[in-house]
Amino acid sequence: MRLLVIGGVAAGLSAASRARRIDPSLEIVVLEKGADISYGACGLPYYLEGRVRDAGQLKVYTPEYFRTERNIAVRTGARVVSISHARREVVLDRAAERVHYDKLVIATGARPRTADFEGAASPQVFTLHTLEDAERLKTYLRDKQPKHALVIGAGYIGLETADALRRNGLAVTVVEQSPDVLGRGDAELTKAVRERLERFRVVLQLNTRVSDLQGYDLAIMATGLRPNVEIAAEAGVQLGPAGAIRVDEHMETNLPGVYAAGDCAEAPHLVTGRPAYIPLGTTANKMGRVAGANAAGRRERFGGIVGTAILNVFGMGVAFSGLSAGQARREGFSPVSARITANSRAGYFDGRPMTVELVADSATRRLLGGSIWGEDGVEGRINVIATALYNRMRVEDLEQLDLAYAPPFATVWDPVVIAAQQLSKMV
Amino acid sequence: MRLLVIGGVAAGLSAASRARRIDPSLEIVVLEKGADISYGACGLPYYLEGRVRDAGQLKVYTPEYFRTERNIAVRTGARVVSISHARREVVLDRAAERVHYDKLVIATGARPRTADFEGAASPQVFTLHTLEDAERLKTYLRDKQPKHALVIGAGYIGLETADALRRNGLAVTVVEQSPDVLGRGDAELTKAVRERLERFRVVLQLNTRVSDLQGYDLAIMATGLRPNVEIAAEAGVQLGPAGAIRVDEHMETNLPGVYAAGDCAEAPHLVTGRPAYIPLGTTANKMGRVAGANAAGRRERFGGIVGTAILNVFGMGVAFSGLSAGQARREGFSPVSARITANSRAGYFDGRPMTVELVADSATRRLLGGSIWGEDGVEGRINVIATALYNRMRVEDLEQLDLAYAPPFATVWDPVVIAAQQLSKMV
């Protein structure tokens, strides 16, 4: 029995590793098109910034490690160009080599969307998606000493890259075609991010399309990700409405024995009840783990996502989970929201103001989402909201939560509880 | 209609304030036996330490504030010596004054348990429960310059006070009559706290009863709290098995129109399903809020506690929620536990190892509790566990949680998820 995994970063290696732990006798082969496997892609902005000094810090494991420690064969530079499910084999670009499989995990990831503007193909335009991208960009920064950077897109990658470039002394402008940052349709969150960027003299231009690169000697395209689904789709694997691979809760595609996981696949969103395409490393790992278990004969399910994310914008944590009020309205809910600002911990323990916005459905009083920003304690609070969303909590239960309190860590009324109390009066 | 509140610290003032917001026409009187109201008792160790420079920082509101801003009459130095519910009045010690009530909230708090040993009544023995206690102790430290402190009891107050005294240059010994710290019956947590104390040259003696004060010029009694229930019990208010006032989910006692909240009352424990006596400021405030709402005519319920607590021991956060394995066994569960150590965030963002122990019931796979210790990120993770316990989550759901990930804040597999994965294999 051979398990073949296409893709050797987060989802693919999680799948392979989990399958190995479940079935020591399985033959497991991972095909990775790039030169590197198992790298922490979320660390690329910090490698660019210089906080991560050596790309080696981001490489978690080597193919050699997988071979000797886990009995998993990992081939790099192995690009799959087609899948023939009838024959249970994939075809590589190199010499049209064919590799047989009994079970297949598709973890082909995603690639950056490209923007179309004058000069988009010129050498000062970069993406920051792979370790190779980061290496190229670092080389360019060192060799060409660019002074004016244009970041196209105000999503995670765009904002984190803006931070990294600014800290390297470049003048940075972020342009975003929508009216908001981070794809949330949230004006207050956008305002908070804008103020933070401006404090560090980063220019944010919303509602703006880039037409050319005039005035910039460096541009980063960070306009989102597109799932790599072409070879899967050609093989008859169904896609979902967002264009990513449709999977059931076992991460199986419509083709029996063919699983998909990670940035190429949809995930069930527990708040909307529908599949969503929100490619993130933590989700990829969780999906991969389930795909690997099931490819090895288990029958596990992936619990779904609630859309939790966090990023650092010049020392301010920005996090959200679930839906913004605007997103909730578009999903057919009747959202009501409350926003409060409260201290992260006692003032004499350097507590900082944090803003918590909660959204609930006025028809059911169910919590639909939350967003938080502040210099301290954001990650812990968004995780409470993520856990509440997973459990479909109602607002009146959220305000009852028995959260930890001592002055070094929190305030006696936790900001999340204060926000829930406020919202409870309104729904 | 007059609402009378006995006690002007956490629960009492929360009750009074909430009642006022609900009913602007209610007459509200708060009787506080001490000189101070509304102080942050949880900050007392930090006042002792010197981090809080001025006791005024701990006084949140004054009686004057309550009178002018909230139309609530607060009388300090007003000690209630009896309640006559038949007459709907309380009797004060001063001139046997009688004060009528229509609704009554009992928020009489708790007092330190006393230990019996030779010298227990001598002037170098202190408790740290009220602001006056802290003032007296600070005066003693300044005037007498004691060198060797004995802390009796290794609960929150004992450990926090040991920290505060050590940072003031005293040699500190903590003695505890049980085999464990913090009343958890948890040997690993005890070991972690012991190592931390020893690193800062604080001596911890377990299984030890104090017989005398030989060798010490300062002693702190921190052997736990006893609820102040005497006047309530004499008036016919029922007590629960732990000796605190029994309340229903509306915070009402067996006497109609008489509510109790805070450190004098029991709270329903959602993990055991039985009332518990765990006096903490955050619980007191929540209970008081519900008592005040219902005394003002609402019909709200208190959701209960899961036993969450956190403290700082020389820079190490120590937190728990729910039951330890030993506690779970005594409650009739069949506990299984898993303990892992993982980084709080990426190493290049100064991530620190944290230990997470989770306990589940092997019969139902339900999460029963968790404990966490480490130098970073403890408060956020214990709150995830507290939220999971509130929602009666099972282990296999806990490992599915969509928690926030970015290198400045977490690791791609959150320590709570890693612990849940580990435990999932065992239940």
Contacts between the chains, C-beta under 8 A, distances in Angstrom:
chain1	res1	chain2	res2	distance
A	10	B	412	7.5
A	40	B	346	7.8
A	40	B	407	7.2
A	40	B	412	7.1
A	42	B	405	7.0
A	42	B	406	6.0
A	42	B	407	5.7
A	42	B	412	7.1
A	43	B	346	6.7
A	43	B	348	7.4
A	43	B	407	5.2
A	46	B	346	7.7
A	46	B	348	6.1
A	46	B	349	7.9
A	46	B	407	6.1
A	51	B	348	5.4
A	51	B	349	7.8
A	52	B	348	5.1
A	57	B	347	7.7
A	57	B	348	6.6
A	156	B	406	7.8
A	270	B	402	8.0
A	280	B	405	7.1
A	281	B	405	6.4
A	281	B	412	5.4
A	282	B	402	7.5
A	282	B	403	7.2
A	282	B	405	4.0
A	282	B	412	5.4
A	282	B	413	7.6
A	282	B	414	7.9
A	283	B	402	7.2
A	285	B	412	5.8
A	285	B	413	6.6
A	286	B	400	7.1
A	302	B	400	7.2
A	303	B	397	6.4
A	303	B	400	2.9
A	303	B	401	7.9
A	304	B	400	7.3
A	304	B	402	7.6
A	305	B	402	4.7
A	306	B	402	4.7
A	307	B	402	7.3
A	308	B	402	4.6
A	308	B	403	6.3
A	308	B	404	5.0
A	309	B	404	6.5
A	309	B	406	7.7
A	310	B	404	3.9
A	310	B	405	7.0
A	310	B	406	4.9
A	310	B	409	5.3
A	310	B	410	7.6
A	311	B	406	5.3
A	312	B	406	6.5
A	312	B	408	4.3
A	312	B	409	7.3
A	317	B	408	7.6
A	317	B	409	6.6
A	319	B	404	5.5
A	321	B	402	7.2
A	321	B	404	7.4
A	346	B	40	7.8
A	346	B	43	6.6
A	346	B	46	7.7
A	347	B	57	7.7
A	348	B	43	7.4
A	348	B	46	6.2
A	348	B	51	5.4
A	348	B	52	5.1
A	348	B	57	6.6
A	349	B	46	7.9
A	349	B	51	7.7
A	377	B	379	7.5
A	377	B	380	7.3
A	378	B	409	7.5
A	379	B	377	7.5
A	379	B	380	5.5
A	379	B	404	5.4
A	379	B	409	3.9
A	379	B	410	6.1
A	380	B	377	7.3
A	380	B	379	5.5
A	380	B	380	2.2
A	380	B	381	7.3
A	380	B	383	5.7
A	380	B	384	8.0
A	381	B	380	7.3
A	381	B	383	7.7
A	382	B	404	5.0
A	383	B	380	5.7
A	383	B	381	7.7
A	383	B	383	7.0
A	383	B	384	5.0
A	383	B	401	7.7
A	383	B	403	4.9
A	383	B	404	5.8
A	383	B	414	7.8
A	384	B	380	8.0
A	384	B	383	5.0
A	384	B	384	6.6
A	384	B	387	5.2
A	386	B	401	6.4
A	386	B	402	5.3
A	386	B	403	5.8
A	386	B	404	6.8
A	387	B	384	5.3
A	387	B	387	4.1
A	387	B	388	6.0
A	387	B	391	7.5
A	387	B	401	5.8
A	387	B	403	7.9
A	388	B	387	6.0
A	388	B	391	7.9
A	389	B	402	7.9
A	390	B	397	7.2
A	390	B	400	7.3
A	390	B	401	5.8
A	390	B	402	6.7
A	391	B	387	7.5
A	391	B	388	7.9
A	391	B	391	3.9
A	391	B	393	6.8
A	393	B	391	6.8
A	397	B	303	6.4
A	397	B	390	7.2
A	400	B	286	7.1
A	400	B	302	7.2
A	400	B	303	2.9
A	400	B	304	7.4
A	400	B	390	7.2
A	401	B	303	7.8
A	401	B	383	7.7
A	401	B	386	6.4
A	401	B	387	5.8
A	401	B	390	5.8
A	402	B	270	8.0
A	402	B	282	7.5
A	402	B	283	7.1
A	402	B	304	7.6
A	402	B	305	4.7
A	402	B	306	4.7
A	402	B	307	7.3
A	402	B	308	4.6
A	402	B	321	7.2
A	402	B	386	5.3
A	402	B	389	7.9
A	402	B	390	6.7
A	403	B	282	7.1
A	403	B	308	6.4
A	403	B	383	4.9
A	403	B	386	5.8
A	403	B	387	7.9
A	404	B	308	5.0
A	404	B	309	6.5
A	404	B	310	3.9
A	404	B	319	5.5
A	404	B	321	7.4
A	404	B	379	5.4
A	404	B	382	5.0
A	404	B	383	5.8
A	404	B	386	6.7
A	405	B	42	7.1
A	405	B	280	7.1
A	405	B	281	6.4
A	405	B	282	4.0
A	405	B	310	7.0
A	406	B	42	6.0
A	406	B	156	7.8
A	406	B	309	7.7
A	406	B	310	4.9
A	406	B	311	5.3
A	406	B	312	6.5
A	407	B	40	7.2
A	407	B	42	5.7
A	407	B	43	5.2
A	407	B	46	6.0
A	408	B	312	4.3
A	408	B	317	7.6
A	409	B	310	5.3
A	409	B	312	7.3
A	409	B	317	6.6
A	409	B	378	7.5
A	409	B	379	3.9
A	410	B	310	7.6
A	410	B	379	6.1
A	412	B	10	7.4
A	412	B	40	7.2
A	412	B	42	7.1
A	412	B	281	5.3
A	412	B	282	5.4
A	412	B	285	5.8
A	413	B	282	7.7
A	413	B	285	6.6
A	414	B	282	7.9
A	414	B	383	7.8
